[in-house]
Amino acid sequence: MEEIDRSRSTSRLVTFTNELQNRITQKQSMYPLGFSKKVFAEVIGTYLLVFVGSGAAAMNSIDENKVSKLGASLAGGFIVTVMIYAIGHISGAHMNPAVSLAFATVKHFPWKQVPFYIAAQLTGAISASYTLRVLLEPSKQLGATSPSGSNIQALIIEIVTTFTMVFISTAVATDSKATGELAGVAVGSSVTIASIVAGPISGGSMNPARTLGPAIATSSYKGIWIYMVGPITGALLGAWSYVVIQETDHKQDLATSQSPLSVKIHNEMNGIEL
C-alpha cells in the first residue's frame, strides 16, 4: 500500500510539474524574456516621434520663417525613418496604437502584448508633449492636430493616409519578398508624402498617440474622435488589404511554378501553421 501511495504521489508531482512548465512556457511565448525592453523602446520611440513631429509643427505655427510646412512634414518622416532603424529590431518600432492594433488583427503581433504597447506609446506621446509645453512656453502651440475643413474631410484624409502608411509598413515588415533593408526609408517616405497631402486638411496625424499627447497637454480636444477613428480604420484596412493581395500573389506563384501535389503539400503546411 505504501508503494502505491508513493507512486500516486510521484505521479501527481510529475503532473503538477508538467502543468507548471507548460504555463511558464505559454507565458514566455506571450511575454518573452526582454519584453520589458521592447515596451521601453516603444516609450522612447514614440517620445522622439512626437517631440520632433509635434515640435516641428509647433515651430511652424509660431513662425513659418523658422520651420516651413514642408520642413515640418520632412521632420516627421525623417524621425520615423531613423527610429525604425534604431529600435525596429527591438520592438518593431510601431510607435502608433493603430499600427499595433492592425498588426495584431492580421496575426503579425500577439494580442496580449497590444495593451502594453499602447500604454507605452501613450506614455511617450504625453511625456513629449509636456516637454514641448515647457520648452515653448508661453506659446500654447504644441503641434496639436485639428480639422482645418469639415470633420468628414479630415476623417477621410486620415483614413486614406493611414491606409497608405500601414499598407507599406505591412509590406516591408511582414513579407519576406519585400526589401526589408529599405523598410525605414519606405515607411518614412510614406509618412512624409501623407503629411504633405493631409497637413492642410487634418494636420496629417495618422497616429492616435500623436494627436492625444498634445491634446492632453493643451486641454484641446477639438475633433479628437477623428484622430481615433480615422487612423485605426485606415490602419486596419491597410494591413488587411496587403494580406489579401499577398496571399493571392503567393497562390498564383505556386500554381504556375509548382505541381498540384507540391501546392497541396504547401497548403496543408500553411494550415498547420495557422
Secondary structure, 3 states (H helix, E strand, C coil): CHHHHHHHHHHHHHHHHHHHHHHHHHHHHHCCCCHHHHHHHHHHHHHHHHHHHHHHHHHHHHCCCCCCHHHHHHHHHHHHHHHHHHHHHHHCCCCCHHHHHHHHHCCCCCHHHHHHHHHHHHHHHHHHHHHHHHHHCCCCCCCCCCCCCCHHHHHHHHHHHHHHHHHHHHHHHHCCCCCHHHHHHHHHHHHHHHHHHHHHHHCCCCCHHHHHHHHHHHCCCCCCCHHHHHHHHHHHHHHHHHHHHHHHHHHHHHHHHCCHHHHHHHHHHHHHHC
